[in-house]
Amino acid sequence: MKLKYNFVTNFVAGKTVAVAVGESAEKFSGFMKMNTTAAKIFEFLKEETSKEELVLKLKEIYPDETEATLKESVDSFVAELQKAGVLCDD
């Protein structure tokens, strides 16, 4: 899975904000606001990856977190992205 649109991200008021740019802005209007962990997942999704790979990448960043907690974070955020329609269909 990966992001369907081209986004730029910026850190604003303690949150990462993503906005579609270029032709992508014609298809996805608005913006997405996310916490630090979600922002990492979002960045990883700019390239093709799987949920399992996302968990492993987060484990490198957050070694003290349990795999179950990281999997829950990935599952939850991926579900939000799917609902928003910003992920390529598998």
N, C-alpha and C positions, 0 to 999 in steps of 0.2 A: 504494500500500500504506500501511497505518497500523496502529497498535496496536489490538488487538481489545478490550482491557480498560483500565479506568481505573487508573492507577498513581500513586503518590507516590514521589518519590525523596529520598534523604538521603545525605549524605557521612559514611561511617563507616570508621574505621581505614584511611584512604587509598584507599578504593574508594567508588563510588556504588552504593547499594543501592536497588532498586525493589521495592515491595510493592503488590499489587493492593488496592484499597479499595472499600468499598461493596458493591454487588451483584457486582462483578467478583471480589471475594475469595471468593465462593461457587463461582466457576468456575475460578479459578486460585489455588491455595494455594501458599504458599512465597514465595520471593523470588529476585531476580536480582541478581548482583554483577557490576559492570563497571568497566573502566578509563575514563579521561577521554574518549578518542575514542569508545568505545562509548556512553558516557553522552550525548555530543552527538548521536550518531545516534539514540539512544533518544528524546531530547527532540524531535528533528525528526519522528520517527514518530508523535508525538501528533496530527499533521495529515497529511492525505493527501499523499503524495510518491512520487517514483520513485527508483530507485537512482542514476540520472544526476543528479537534483537533489541527492541526498545528497552525492555526490562534489563537486559544485560548491559546496555550502554548506561542506563540510569544507575545500575549497581556499581559501576566504576566511579560515578560521580558521588553517589550516596552509599558508601560501603557499610554504614551502620544500619541502614534500613533493611528490613526483611524483604525477601523476594515477593512475598504475598502482598505486602504494602505497596511495593513498586508496581506489581501487576495490577492491583486495584486502581492505582493512579493512571496507568496506561489505559486500561479498559474504560475507565470513566471518561478520560479526555478524548479518546478515540471515538467513543459513542457521541460525545458532543460535536466533534468535527463531522461525523457522519450525518448527524441530524442537521447540521448547518450546510451540508452538501459540498464540503470543500475537499473531500478525499476522492481520489480516483476509484472507480468501481474495481473490485478484485476480479 
